[in-house]
């Protein structure tokens, strides 16, 4: 009887235990499933904002966020920039996050306010605290989308053979200063029409250069595509060539260009081949997005890849390095195949910007030579931010510097005065002098400066600059410049010979003006 009762108890116990364990397992499974449905850290994930550009491409911002309680970490990638999140505050569903450039060296930060709203993330940002915020909506993106590609190994340095081009500084036009992202096929054709018919081509202008924003993505084989502003690049090149002109294009060694478009990273030879097949004659290669993967010290190797790739196409393509003069590019630009290299940050159509750049080039003179030029950036002549006198100073200074003359204005609608400045053949002749010796400052007193440039055949260009806001008198003593009575003197803006004025040449230079002379024996 006792044994029977005992076995009945064990059975009861076993049933209760089984039910309890099963219940426990169900509850645990339920909790796990519910938790999986509703993550405790709802901002965690990869988010993307896609803002359409007018050309069918998108400007993207990726926010790769990791939420841990009241803290957000992760990264933000916007156009060419890659930032790491350094601070966050707020929560649980609305945060202010601050992110700094990944290299930690560049003093550039962004701040975003992010708020979870259903399946989306509302993102608000402003450049300066006083700006109106830009409001955007981010949606979830697949993990990994927008992540930086792995860093490709860099080649050992070697000397890229000279391509034999640009024996004098390149002359032409570039779309960026005036058109920025508004450049398209029709604009380029009409600019080429203007250049071919308004006297510029005859004066030596040759390259019609498309800057950033022509790019779309890549096809399945990795071939770079044009966006809908440029339906047929080959046809455009043919058109420009039929005008007796040449076509230039732009890219970046990074994954993205400065304006956030598709860069060349990892497709260097392929893109060079594409450019050659299209009939491109000039490439401006702009560092920008490359800084997310490489340091400044690695610039020579990065630029060498494209230098080699262009040569390999066998098409003559002028190679223009654009990395704002970092790492003393004048010392190695020619070795990586560069025909010209930017020496400074971007020019603006303003007296301060133009003079800050132009008058600071003195020490670079020794690096300019046929085939290899310092590039103080494109011309702003005719863009409206300076006076005619100031634009003459701009043109004169660039000619003294043996700088590339790439007009940056709308050639279809400029005034005759602006055209006359751009096509002053006597000033252009100084710029294009075959010896390719860059001018130097030889005298300075306050806002007055005298620059000279040696020209072929023993001649010299002499430019008297007045950087002051008022007209200024200057007495030039010829003897100080080693110029004797026998010299032949010509004023390159008045287009007049000057009678020998005696040992001293007294002139009044207008505010922000220049007097430019050619002195020959
Ligand atoms: C940089 C360059 C400019 C221009 C823009 C285009 O700022 O320095 O000359 O090419 O990129 O995005």
Boltz pocket constraint, residues with backbone or C-beta under 6 A from the ligand:
constraints:
  - pocket:
      binder: B
      contacts: [[A, 176], [A, 211], [A, 212], [A, 257], [A, 258], [A, 259], [A, 286], [A, 322], [A, 345], [A, 346]]
      max_distance: 6.0
